[in-house]
Amino acid sequence: MVTSERKPFTDEPTTDEEDHVLARVDKLLAEHDPAGTPVRDFLGARFDTGLAWVWFPEGHGGLGLPAQLQDPVERKLRKEGAPSVVDQNVIGYAMGAPTVLAHGTEEQKKRLLRPLFTGEEIWCQLFSEPGAGSDLAGLATSAVADGDEWVVNGQKVWATLAHVSKWGLLVTRTDPNVPKHRGLTYFVVDMHAPGVEVRPLRQITGGAEFNEVFFTDVRIPDSMRLDAVGAGWRVATTTLMVERVAIGEGDQARESGPIDQALGLWKKKPDKTGVDRERLMRLWVGSEVARLTNLRAREMRRAGTPGPEGAVAKLTTAELEKRIYELCMDLMGMEGTTYPNGYEMKAPEAVNLLRNGGDERVAFLRSRGRSIEGGTSEIMRNILGERVLGLPSEPRADKDIAWAQVPRS
Ligand SMILES: Cc1cc2nc3c(=O)[nH]c(=O)nc-3n(C[C@H](O)[C@H](O)[C@H](O)COP(=O)(O)OP(=O)(O)OC[C@H]3O[C@@H](n4cnc5c(N)ncnc54)[C@H](O)[C@@H]3O)c2cc1C
């Protein structure tokens, strides 16, 4: 018997529930052959049948069942060659959907989740500003109420995939006269609204994954506000927590991802002098420890909203990737400095935030951003120190001062 009265993150799935979910996958595949069905039609049918995120409520892409049942769904669909648009809409999928689910109204969920899942509407994250990155709560982009609309002015930066996005996850300052964390409000902004200007920013890889975004008198209907006025920090925390878990989660299979690439290069190299074998083994062990730690963190996350374990996953994965691709460059020698496939100066339409990979030379350059995006390694260490190890917190001189009174350059 399958009920929708389950607690998705704490209840263990029953055998009946697993059978029920897998029967739905069979039915979906029988009625929509992945090879012959247009991608959006297939994903739309998957959403409608409750297999987008099984722990989401019925009618919103889920079945209200324990989240653990998602893994068998993904495995089976992947095996049958079913399409996914995660890379095209990674921010929508990994961050937008959980944020809308946790803080959105029924109307917002109905309007936003389906086209997000099918990839019809791409999402970006508009948090960072030139003067607010690690200190996100210090942001300055303002939203001023005007009837049942808000008027937004300011600048965001490093907005991944903003150039192809329909919606942006936007944190604004609505009250400058209270301490910084309390004066924020969160919106979903239409990136095609008048007054939104997106300009590409080029990275070390040559690609322009991210952008500057300027807002000049952009009007957002109040119906696109997530949660209460002034509750923006709480909503942003949901987004940041799931972002870190997503970036940190990496590959689930043993010896997959970056360490697999390093091993492949090592095996191919006829002359193994010059590169320390122990260095490779240490990275292999580190990858395995990180993978198992991340699996455990994932299970803990299922016991509730992701907590500081997302920071553990993000920190270890980002730092390991940098060291692994440095080893890859040492293994490649001079070849590591060439770009046989070209050093492409393009703005990609998809970004795999969840996993690095591909050409080791590009991955080496991209791995630098890994320890910055979603919060730098220093910030992850601060979170771990304070929230896991219980160390004294950093001095925060501006904590109780109205944002407008805090000196800034
Ligand atoms: C590839 C990539 C993609 C990104 N995509 C997005 C996106 O889609 N949307 C978005 O909003 N942002 C995005 N970002 C921005 C990212 O979140 C910020 O760059 C990051 O939070 C750091 O902020 P900052 O660049 O302003 O650096 P700062 O906060 O100015 O930090 C500068 C240096 O000081 C250190 N530092 C700062 N404060 C402390 C402290 N308290 N203790 C110790 N050290 C500290 C930092 O670790 C860093 O080394 C992206 C960044 C990258 C690299």
PDBQT file of the ligand as one rigid body, heavy atoms in Angstrom, charges set to zero:
ROOT
HETATM    1  C1  LIG A 501      33.093  29.283 -11.464  1.00  0.00    +0.000 C 
HETATM    2  C2  LIG A 501      32.285  30.162 -10.581  1.00  0.00    +0.000 A 
HETATM    3  C3  LIG A 501      30.912  30.209 -10.696  1.00  0.00    +0.000 A 
HETATM    4  C4  LIG A 501      30.152  31.047  -9.872  1.00  0.00    +0.000 A 
HETATM    5  N1  LIG A 501      28.807  31.100 -10.061  1.00  0.00    +0.000 NA
HETATM    6  C5  LIG A 501      28.063  31.936  -9.308  1.00  0.00    +0.000 A 
HETATM    7  C6  LIG A 501      26.663  32.077  -9.551  1.00  0.00    +0.000 A 
HETATM    8  O1  LIG A 501      26.093  31.424 -10.427  1.00  0.00    +0.000 OA
HETATM    9  N2  LIG A 501      25.962  32.959  -8.812  1.00  0.00    +0.000 N 
HETATM   10  C7  LIG A 501      26.541  33.709  -7.828  1.00  0.00    +0.000 A 
HETATM   11  O2  LIG A 501      25.834  34.461  -7.172  1.00  0.00    +0.000 OA
HETATM   12  N3  LIG A 501      27.872  33.613  -7.573  1.00  0.00    +0.000 NA
HETATM   13  C8  LIG A 501      28.647  32.747  -8.297  1.00  0.00    +0.000 A 
HETATM   14  N4  LIG A 501      30.005  32.653  -8.068  1.00  0.00    +0.000 N 
HETATM   15  C9  LIG A 501      30.605  33.544  -7.088  1.00  0.00    +0.000 C 
HETATM   16  C10 LIG A 501      31.099  32.871  -5.818  1.00  0.00    +0.000 C 
HETATM   17  O3  LIG A 501      30.035  32.464  -5.005  1.00  0.00    +0.000 OA
HETATM   18  C11 LIG A 501      31.991  33.900  -5.110  1.00  0.00    +0.000 C 
HETATM   19  O4  LIG A 501      33.095  34.154  -5.954  1.00  0.00    +0.000 OA
HETATM   20  C12 LIG A 501      32.487  33.399  -3.779  1.00  0.00    +0.000 C 
HETATM   21  O5  LIG A 501      31.427  33.325  -2.853  1.00  0.00    +0.000 OA
HETATM   22  C13 LIG A 501      33.602  34.311  -3.205  1.00  0.00    +0.000 C 
HETATM   23  O6  LIG A 501      33.226  35.635  -3.206  1.00  0.00    +0.000 OA
HETATM   24  P1  LIG A 501      34.171  36.767  -3.821  1.00  0.00    +0.000 P 
HETATM   25  O7  LIG A 501      34.561  36.331  -5.194  1.00  0.00    +0.000 OA
HETATM   26  O8  LIG A 501      33.487  38.057  -3.679  1.00  0.00    +0.000 OA
HETATM   27  O9  LIG A 501      35.495  36.738  -2.943  1.00  0.00    +0.000 OA
HETATM   28  P2  LIG A 501      35.693  37.453  -1.515  1.00  0.00    +0.000 P 
HETATM   29  O10 LIG A 501      34.526  37.162  -0.632  1.00  0.00    +0.000 OA
HETATM   30  O11 LIG A 501      36.053  38.874  -1.740  1.00  0.00    +0.000 OA
HETATM   31  O12 LIG A 501      36.950  36.656  -0.970  1.00  0.00    +0.000 OA
HETATM   32  C14 LIG A 501      38.291  36.940  -1.390  1.00  0.00    +0.000 C 
HETATM   33  C15 LIG A 501      39.227  36.018  -0.627  1.00  0.00    +0.000 C 
HETATM   34  O13 LIG A 501      39.118  36.280   0.781  1.00  0.00    +0.000 OA
HETATM   35  C16 LIG A 501      38.803  35.089   1.495  1.00  0.00    +0.000 C 
HETATM   36  N5  LIG A 501      37.887  35.394   2.595  1.00  0.00    +0.000 N 
HETATM   37  C17 LIG A 501      36.797  36.214   2.545  1.00  0.00    +0.000 A 
HETATM   38  N6  LIG A 501      36.185  36.243   3.733  1.00  0.00    +0.000 NA
HETATM   39  C18 LIG A 501      36.892  35.420   4.559  1.00  0.00    +0.000 A 
HETATM   40  C19 LIG A 501      36.743  35.034   5.925  1.00  0.00    +0.000 A 
HETATM   41  N7  LIG A 501      35.731  35.479   6.671  1.00  0.00    +0.000 N 
HETATM   42  N8  LIG A 501      37.643  34.154   6.432  1.00  0.00    +0.000 NA
HETATM   43  C20 LIG A 501      38.680  33.681   5.679  1.00  0.00    +0.000 A 
HETATM   44  N9  LIG A 501      38.862  34.038   4.380  1.00  0.00    +0.000 NA
HETATM   45  C21 LIG A 501      37.987  34.874   3.830  1.00  0.00    +0.000 A 
HETATM   46  C22 LIG A 501      38.109  34.208   0.460  1.00  0.00    +0.000 C 
HETATM   47  O14 LIG A 501      38.209  32.836   0.801  1.00  0.00    +0.000 OA
HETATM   48  C23 LIG A 501      38.881  34.544  -0.810  1.00  0.00    +0.000 C 
HETATM   49  O15 LIG A 501      40.078  33.801  -0.859  1.00  0.00    +0.000 OA
HETATM   50  C24 LIG A 501      30.787  31.830  -8.887  1.00  0.00    +0.000 A 
HETATM   51  C25 LIG A 501      32.185  31.775  -8.738  1.00  0.00    +0.000 A 
HETATM   52  C26 LIG A 501      32.927  30.952  -9.578  1.00  0.00    +0.000 A 
HETATM   53  C27 LIG A 501      34.411  30.907  -9.410  1.00  0.00    +0.000 C 
ENDROOT
TORSDOF 0
